[in-house]
């Protein structure tokens, strides 16, 4: 059984930093494309960043230069380092590993 679990969501002030983690089990993490997505209430789920098995990363324009995606295959864990956070980054962040979603972790950027 595949499980994907996100963690690290919190309330952070504008300009602050936060690191999200995504741990997968029951799947070959090192052979899986993975990505971070986010969703605001009433809106569609949007891609934030993806990273392939060669550690090549791709970012949406709205996070370029602020967020960094990375992976540690030895730990079956991927990360999303958020810096210079903005109120519009407030959302539930989801991790996708291959075809499997986690339950999401909530990030609120507010003073």
GIGI-V352635 format. One line per field, one symbol per residue. phi: phi as a letter, one per 20 degrees, with the letter a starting at -180 (. if undefined). psi: psi as a letter, one per 30 degrees, with the letter a starting at -180 (. if undefined). burial: I if it has 9 or more other ideal C-beta (glycine too) atoms within 8 Angstrom, else O. A space follows every 50 residues. Layout:
phi->???
psi->???
burial->???
//
This chain:
phi->.ecccebofaecfgnecbceccddcmbfffddfcbdcbbegmdffdfdac befemedccfgfcgnddcebbcffdlccccedclfcgfefaedddddldd deencedcdbe
psi->kkkkkllfkakklkfllkkkljkklgljefgkkllkllklkgllkkkekl kafggklkkleffkfekkklkjffghklljjklhkleffklkkkkkjcgk kaflkkkkjk.
burial->OIOIIIIIIOOIOIOOIIIIIIIIOOIOIOOIOIIIIIIOOOOOOIOIII IOOOOOIOIIOOIOOOIOIIIIOOOIIIIIIIOOIOOOIIIIIIIIIOOI OIOIIOIOIOO
//
